[in-house]
């Protein structure tokens, strides 16, 4: 199906962050990524994973193992965000 623009931009931003961190650490390969999905981001983990895999093709995050945690605190100021917890290189 089509990826809504909102989701697409969230994932694109995430990949940009990952790429930036990897470049800072002078690596060309990311082996693992952990993200937190805000409860109001309206993206299911499965859905996010699917789109992420698609978006990561051809990037340094292409083969990274994706760990997704869903935040349950809807009051959190970041409840609509996708947060990058850490990356493994």
Beta strands, then each sheet from edge to edge (+ up, - down):
strand 1: 32-37
strand 2: 65-70
strand 3: 82-88
sheet 1: 2+ 1+ 3-
end
